[in-house]
Amino acid sequence: MSWPSSGRYRLTSRLPGSRRLASALRASLAEKPGWADLRADLLAGVVVGIVALPLSMALAIASGVPPQYGLYTALVAGAVAPLLGGSRFNVTGPTAAFVVLLGPVTHRHGPGGLMVASLLAGVLLTFFGMARLGRLIQFVPHPVTTGFTAGIAVVIATLQIPGFLGLEVEGAGDHFADKVMGIARALPTLSPGDLVVGLVTIAVLILFPRLTRRIPSPLVAVVGGALVAYGMQRLLPGFSVETIGSRFGYILPDGTAGVGIPPVLPTPAWPWEAPGPDGKPLGISYSLVRQLLEPAMAIALLGAIESLLCAVVADGMTGKKHDPDGELIGQGIANIVAPFFGGFAATGAIARTATSIRAGARSPLAAVFHAVFILGALVALAPLLSYLPIASLAGLLLMVAWNMSDVRHFGHVVRVAPKSDVLVLLACFGLTVIFDMVVSVGVGVVLAAFLFMRRMAEVTSARVIENGDADTEPFPEGVLSYEIRGPLFFGAAEKAFNALERVAPDLRAVVIHIHHVPVMDVTGLVALESVVGKLLSRGVEVCLVGVEGQPLELLRKSKLLRAENLHLVSSPEEARRRLGVSGCEGDTRRTGPISSSPPALPRE
């Protein structure tokens, strides 16, 4: 807080990243929107709310918690993130990509563990944004994101099969192979009613958009599935379909019990007071935080990647620019707040964001209005939502998984990409399916880094300049002219200096041309120091020619330039003059006194 001498005072924030807080909302308000913009945002919010309503419940069920938790997440996180984030158009809520991470957490620690893990992930996301890591996350290679996204889609689709077919799966483990075996064993329990309703839902999701896009197809699909289930139960004796009301129930604080979704707003409560795996309040302890820190890190990483990808897609559709660090801070705060109201992990949802933009959204208020719609539906439509069939929600997520997999793009990458990128893609895909996303991303990024090193080594070249080279004036006998081209990274340093390790014993000088080296890292510096040190120890003079930019900065910080008989020069002509050799013809305008100390850099 600062106190000006005028007597007035103002608050000046000292918190890192505070300038990025609510950057998207402030940018939108700076354009002075009118009533037409507000009306457009309101309409877009209603359209997205209709899409998000069944999806939020389906994703909550897929994550192992009752459907109302998904509505609480869309309500709270969906309102907080757009108000405090860095993207004008991101619609935040539960997403399908999180299912593979949240399901195991719920299984081991109950809803309370899920909320605590989401809270920890929110803290990490906020730290990412305050540390300005938003740009860095965008450097995750495309084969890695494509591979783990397709793998997540396969896992999501597999998890929806029991609900889609009405199977009674027992004893399925946490691993993908165990789940597949559990589904296979449960096939004799297939329910024809659930299968029919699920097929009707998928058919509507595929065919209805061809008739019109003005009405969201998920709304028509789940309502159509509910009507089919209700009609067939009336007409056909023994026909049964599992619904939200038949699977879930609730008990309000005043002791009122009911089925389906409670028609009340979420009330603030500590996340660790939610039920654990045994149905009792979870509690909080250091041991619990340690157990949840690893999944929380995975949730934060996936949430950061997905929200920033969502913002990039929105920028491409609208021509606007998002603030990546501000978006991470907004998503982090949303994930911190949501668990206190019964919510769990949320991030920017690409499909809902695209729907909002197509519906005419113009500011973050569209996402806020979508949360308000969820609030109204929770209070007014809770009894009706209990009639939605589980098979319809499973069918909805099957279509989400299909769209998420992007089979055509996956196949296109496999066909046209270099073999090394295909290897990364397939490795991330397989590891996501067999193990989890944490292993997949970790291995994928490391593998991509090693392949990048190999490519840098291929790009970097080194050669001895022969006396017959037409582009270069020859040096006399006893002087070796050596040229390096390309970045001198750790993957290329050894290759670049291999020839200099085996120079002839009768050499008296070596001229190393480095003017085509734009970047050099510490491994390249160490390799250069090693080679130059060996040459100098044998009495061979060394000239480094054309060192500029970042390599020059690095050399100035090292002790290499203090060595005797090592000369830093700007051109081959200067090297000839410094070495005192003949043949110094051509342009000598850049010549001058040369010493082993580095030249002074221009002041900024």
N, C-alpha and C positions, 0 to 999 in steps of 0.2 A: 504494500500500500504506500502511495506517495502523497505528500501533502504540499500542494503548491502554495506559494506565498500569498496568492489572492484570497485565501480563506476557503476556497472551494476545495473539494477533494475528489479524487477518482480512484477506482480500483484498478490496479495494474497486476495482471496475473503473472506469477513467476513459475507456474507449472510448465514443464516441458510438454510441447505439443498442444498447449491450450489455444494457440492461434489457429490450429487446424480443427478445433472443435466446432461442429455445426457449420463447417465451411460451405457445404452444398446449400443449406438453407439460407445462409447469409448471401451467397451469390445469387440465389433465386430472388430473394427479396430486394436485392439491389437493382433488379430489372423492373421494379415497380409493377408487379402483376395486377391485372384488373379483375372485374367480376367474371369475365369470359374465361380467364385462366382458372379461376377458382371453380367455376362450373365444370370445366373440362377435367380438372383433377378429381372432383367429386364423382363424376361419371366413371372415370377410369378406376377409382378406388372401389366402386360398387362392383364393376366387372371383375377386377382381380379378387375381391372378397368372395365372390361366388365361386371362383376357381380354387381359392385357397381353403375354403371351408371344408370340403370333403378331403382334400389332400392333407390338411393338417391333422385330421382325425386318423386317416389311414397311416400316416407316418408315425404318429404316436403309438398306434397299435403295433406297427412293425418294429418300433423301438422297445416294445415290451411294457408299455404303460397304458393306462386307460385313455380313451380318445380325448377327454377334456383337457389333458395336459398339452396336447397339440394345439388346441384352441387357445389355451393360456399363452403358449409360446408365440403364436401368430399375433395375439392381441398385444402383449407387452413388448416383446422384441420388435414386432412389426411397427410399433409406434415410436420406440426410443431410437432405433438405428437411423431411420431417415431424418429425424430431427437433429441428431448429433453427428451424423456421418459425413462422408466426403463425396457421395454420389447422389445426383439429383433424382435418379430414377430407380435405384436398387429397391426391390421389394424383399424384405427380410422375413424369414420364417423357418420352420423346420424343412429340411430338404432330404431327398432320397439318399444322397451321398453319405449322410451321417448314420444311416441305419446300421451299416456294417460295423460301426464303431460303438454306437449307443446300445445296441442289443446285448452284447456281452457284458457291458457295464451294468445294465439293469438286471441281468441274470445273476450276477455275482453280488451286487450291492443293493439291489432294489431301487425304487424310484428316488429315494433319498440320495443314494450314491450317484445316480444319474444327474441329479441337480447339483450336487457338490462338484462333480467333474465338469459340468457346464460352467459353474462359477469360476473354477480354476482356469478353464480355457478362456473365459472372458478376461481374467486378469492378464493372461499371457498375450492375448490379442491386443489389449490396451498397451502393454509394454512394447509389442512389435511396432505399433503405430507411433508411440512416443519416441522410440529409438530410430524412427524413420527407416524401417525395414520394408516399407511397402514396395519400393522399386525393386528390392532384391528378390522378393518372392516371385516377381514376374520373370526372373531368369531361370525358373524351373523349366527344363527342356520340354518341348512339345511332345516327344515320344513318351516321356514320363507321365504327363497329365493325361494323354490319350490312353495310355496303357492302363493306368489305375482307374480311370473313369469307366472304361469298358469292363474291367474286372469287377468294379463295384456294381455295375449294371447286372452282371451275371449273378452275383451273390444276392442282390435284391430280388431278382426274378425267382431265384431258387427259394428264397424265404417266403415268397407269396404263394407258392404252389399249394401248401396245406390249406390256407384260407380259401383259395380259388376252387379247390376240389372238395372242400369240407372234410379233410382228412383228420383223423385223431392220431397225431404223432406223439409218441412217448419215448422218453430216454434219448432224444437227440442231443449230441454234444455240441461244443462250441466250434469245432472245426468243420470246414466245408464238406469234407468227405463223410463225416459222421451225420451231418444234416441230410445229405443225399441218401445215405443208407437208411436213415430214419423215415424219410419220405417213401422210399421204395417198400419198406416193411409195412407202411400204413396204407398202401394203395387199396387193399381189400375193403377199407372203411370209406371208400369214396361215396360222397353224397350226390346223387343225381340232381337234387334241387339246387344245391350250391353251384354245381357245374353249369346248369342251364342259366342261372342268374349271372354268373361270371361271364359266360359267352355272350349273353345279351349286352352286358356292359361294354365289353370289348368291341362288339359289332357297332354299337352306337358311337363309341369313341372314334372308330375308323370312318364310319359312313356319314355321320351327322355334319362334320365340317365341310363335306362336299356340297351340302345343301345350303348352309349359311354359317357364317362366322360371327354373326351379331350376337348369338346366344352361346355362351361358353358350353362346349360339349361335355365337360365333366359334370356340370349340373344336370344336363339332360340324361347322361349315362347313369348316374347313381339314382336319380329319381325314377328313371325308367326301370332300373333293376329292382328298386323297392316296390314299384307297382306290379311288376311281373311276379315277384315273390308273394306279395299280398294276394293277387288274383289266383295264383296257382294253389296257394294254401287254402283258399276258399273253395275252389272247384275240384281239387284232387285230394281225397282223403289220404292221410299218411305222408303228404308232401310237406317237407320241413326245410327251412332255410335259417341258418344262424344269423342273427342280427346284433347290432350294438346293444340293444336292450336285453337280449337273451344271454349275452356273454358278460356284460359289465353291470355293476350296481354301485350304489353310493350310500353313505350315511352322513347326513349333515350334522354340524356341531350341536344342533338342538335335538338330535336323536331321530330325525325324520329319515326314513330309508326309502329308496326308490331304485329303479332300473334305468340303465342308459347313462345319460349325461345330466349332472345336477344343474338345474336352471338358476344358478347363482354366479355372481362374479367371484374371481379368485381373491382371497384375502391375504395380506402380507404375513409371512411366516418364515422362520429360519429354515433354509434348505435341508440342514441336517436333522431337522425334526420330522421330516417326511419318512414314510415307512422304509425299513430296510428289507433284506431278503426274507426275514422271518415275520414281516408284518408289523414289527414294533418300531418305534422311532429309532432312526439310524444312530444318532449321536455323532460327535466329532472327536477325532483324536489324531495325533501325529502319525500313527500307523496308517490310518485311513487315508490321510492326505498323501502319504508316500505311495500307497497302492493306486491312488487315483491320478497321480501326477503324470504317469506315462500315457494313459488314455486321454488325459486333458491336453497334453502336448500334441497328440495326434489330432484331436478335435480342433485345436487352435490352428494347426498347420493347414488342415483341410478347409476349415472355415475361412482362413486368410486367402488361400488359393481360389476357392470358389467365389468368394465375394468380389475379389479383384477381377477375376475372369468375367463375372457378371457385369461389373462396372465397365470393363472394356467393350463387351458386347453392346451395352447401353450407349456408350460413346459412339460406337460405329453406327448405331441406328439413329442417333439424334444429332451428331456433330458436336456435342458438348465434350468437356473434359472433366474428369473426376480427380479428386485428390486422394491418392492411394493411402497415404499415412492417416489422413483424416477419416477415411472410410474404415480403416482398421481400428482406430480409436472408437468410432461410433459403434462398430460391431462388437468390440470388446465390452463397452459399457452396457450394451443391450444384453449381452450374455451374462453380465454380472447382475443386472436387475431382474431378468426373467426368472431365475430360480427362486427368488424371494416371493414370487407370485405363482409358483407351481409350474413354471416353464422349464424348458431344457434347451440344449444347444440349438442355435439358429444362425443362419448366414444368408447372404444374398442368393435368391432363387432365380436362375436364368429364365426359366419358362414364364414365371409370374411377372418378372420384370419386362420381358418382351411383350407379354399380354397387356401390361399397363401402358407401355409406350404406344402400341397399336391402338389402344382405346383412347389415346389423346392426352396422356399424362404430361404435365409441363413443369412440375416441381416436386420436391419431397412430400408435399401435402397429399399427393395421390396415394402414396404408401401409408400415410397416416389415416386417410379415409378408409383404406382397406382394413386397417386394424379396427376402426370404429364399426365397420360393417360386421366384423367377426364378433365384436362385443354385442351388437344388437341381436345377431343370430343366436348367440349363447344364451341370452336372456329370454328371447321370444320364441325360439324354435327348438329349444332343447328337447321337449317331448317328441316332436316329429323326427328329430335326428336319431332317436333311438330305434326307428324302424329301418334305418339304412342297413342293407345286408353286408356282412363281412366279405362275402364273395365279390360284391361290387367294388368295395374299397381295394380288395386284392387285385381285381382286374384293372382298376385305375393305376395302381402302382406297377403292374406288369407293363402297361403302356408307357409309363414314365421310364421304366428301366429300358424298354426298347428304344425310346427316343434318346435316352442318355447314352446308350452304347454307340449310337451313330455308326452302324455297321458299314455303310457305304464309305464313310471317311476312314474308318479303320482299315478296310480293304484297300482303299486308295493309297494310304500311307505304306502298307505292306508291299504294294506293287511298285511304287515309284521311289521310295526312300532308299538311301544307301543301306547296305547290309548292316552296318554298325547301328544305325538308328532303328532298323527293324529288330535287331537283337535287343535293344533297350526296351522297345515297345512290347515285345512278346514276354520279356523277363518281368516287366512291371505288371502286365496282364496276369501272367501265371502266378506270380507271388501274391498278388491281391486276392486271387481266388483261393489259393491253397493256404496262405497264411493270413496276412491282413495288410491294410494300406500302409502302416508304419514301416514294415519290412520292405514293402514294394517301393515306396518313395525313397527310403534310405539307400537301398541297393541301386535303384534306378539312377539317382543323382550321382552316386559314386561311380557307377559304370559309365554314365555319360561323361563325367569328368575325365576318366581314364581315356575314353575314346577321343575327347577333345585334345588331350595331351598328344595322342598319337597323330591327330590331324595337324596340330601345330608343328610337330616334328617333321611331317611331310611337307608342310608349307615352307619351313625354314630350309635354306640350302646354303652350302658352302663349297667354294672351289678355289683351286690355285690358278691365278691369272698367268697364263703362259705368255712368253715373250712374243708369240705370234698373234696374240689377240689384237684384232684390228681396232677395238674400241678403247684400248688402253696403251699408253706409251710404255715401252718396255723398261724394266729395271736391269741394271748390269748383273753379271754373274755374281753369285754370292749373296744376292738380295732376293728373298722370296716375297711375292705379292699374293696376298690371300684375301678373299672377299666373302663376307657373310651377308645373306639376304633373308629378311623375315624376322618375326618376333623371337627373341632369345629367351624362351621360357624353359622351365624345368624339364619339359618333355623333349626339347630340341637342343639343349646346351651341349650335351655329350656328343651328339651327332655333329654339331657345328665345329667342334675343336678336335675331332678325331685325327684329321690329317696333320695338324700341327704337333701332335704327340710324336710323330715319326719323321721329323725334318732331318735333312742331310747334316752330317757332322761338320761340314766345311762352311756352313752358312755364317755370315757375319751380321746379317740384319733381316728382320721380318717386318713387312708392312701389312697391317690388318685393316682392311676397308670395312667400316661399320656404318657408313652413311645410309645404308638401306635397312638398318635395324631400328624400327620405330619404338619398340618396348623391350626392356630387359628386366628380368626379375632377379632375386638374390641368388638363385641357382645358376643363372647365366653369369652373374658377377663372380661367383666362386669359381666356376669353370674357367672364366677368363683370367682370374687371378692365378689359378693353378698353372695354366699354360704359359702365361707371361712369366711367372716366377721360375719355371723350369728353363725357359729360354734365357732369361737374364742370368741365371746361375751358370749357364754354359758360355757366358760372354757374348751372347747375341743381343744386338740392339733391337728394340721394338718401337714401331711407330703405329699409333692408333689414329686412323684417318676418318674425319667426318663425323665424330661423335656429337650428337645434338639431342635436345629435348630431354625426355625422361632418362635415357641411358647416361647422359652427361650429368644429370642431377645425382644419379646413383653413384657414378664414379667419383664425384666430388666428395661424397660422404665416406668413401673407402680410403684405405691407405695405399692403394695401388699406384696413384699418380705421384707419390713421394719417392718412388724407386728411381735409382740412377739408371741412365741409358734407356729410360722409357719416355717417349715423346708423344704429346697430344698435338696433332696438327689438323689443319682444315682441308688440305688437298694433297694429292700425290706430288705436286710440284714442291710444296713445302716439305714433304717427306724427303725428297731428293736433296733439297738444300740442307736440311737438318742432318742428313746422313753423310753429306759431302760426296755424293755420287754424281757421275756425269749424266748427260742426257736430259738435263733440266730445261726443256723447251716448252713453249706454249705460254699460256696466260699465267703470269706470276703476280697479278695484282693483289692476291690475297696473302702473299708471303710477308714475312716479318719476323721479328725476334721470336723464337720458339724456346720454351723452357719446359721442364718436366712438371711444372705446377699448372693446375687447370686454369683456363681463361675465366675472367670475371663474367658472371651472368648479367644481362641487362636488368635494371631495376624495374619492378612492376609500377 
